[in-house]
Amino acid sequence: MVVKRGLPEDMTILLRQLVINGHFRMASTVLFVFFKRNWSLEDDLAAYYVVRYFLKYYPDRLEKHQKGKRQAR
């Protein structure tokens, strides 16, 4: 039997608040640690899930964040 693992509601609210307030790096760190501790994932798989999460739910904000990082270099 497959058990669906979702994020708790308070986690989604926290992530939404962080992303909307421009704290994208903090939101990704929180999500990464959540995946590592609660789902017991390896680093590379947890990082992959973080990217996929933000691509799914906040694609415009992710693009804006990545564009800002590229211009800062």
C-alpha positions in Angstrom: 0.0 0.0 0.0 1.3 3.4 -1.0 1.1 6.1 1.7 1.0 9.7 0.4 3.3 12.0 2.3 2.3 15.6 2.2 3.4 18.7 4.0 1.6 19.7 7.2 -0.6 22.7 6.9 1.6 24.8 9.2 4.6 24.1 7.0 2.9 25.2 3.8 1.7 28.4 5.6 5.3 29.1 6.8 6.8 28.5 3.4 4.2 30.7 1.7 4.9 33.5 4.2 8.7 33.2 3.7 8.4 33.2 -0.1 6.0 36.1 -0.3 8.2 38.2 2.0 11.3 37.5 -0.2 13.0 35.1 2.1 13.4 32.4 -0.6 16.7 31.0 0.7 15.2 30.6 4.2 12.2 28.8 2.8 14.3 26.4 0.9 16.5 25.7 3.9 13.4 25.0 6.1 12.0 22.7 3.5 15.3 20.9 3.0 15.6 20.2 6.7 12.0 19.0 6.9 12.7 16.5 4.1 15.9 15.3 5.8 14.5 14.9 9.3 10.9 13.9 8.8 11.2 11.9 5.6 14.7 10.6 6.2 16.0 11.5 2.8 19.5 11.7 1.5 20.9 15.2 0.8 20.7 15.0 -3.0 17.1 13.7 -3.0 16.0 16.3 -0.5 17.5 19.0 -2.6 15.8 17.6 -5.7 12.4 17.7 -3.9 13.0 21.3 -2.7 13.5 22.4 -6.3 10.5 20.5 -7.5 8.3 21.9 -4.8 9.2 25.5 -5.7 8.9 24.8 -9.4 5.4 23.4 -8.8 4.0 26.0 -6.4 6.1 29.2 -6.9 7.6 29.1 -10.4 7.5 32.8 -10.9 9.2 33.6 -7.6 11.8 30.9 -8.2 12.6 32.4 -11.6 12.9 35.9 -10.0 15.1 34.5 -7.3 17.4 32.7 -9.7 17.6 35.8 -12.0 18.6 37.9 -9.0 21.3 35.5 -8.1 22.7 35.5 -11.6 22.8 39.3 -11.7 24.6 39.5 -8.4 27.6 37.5 -9.8 
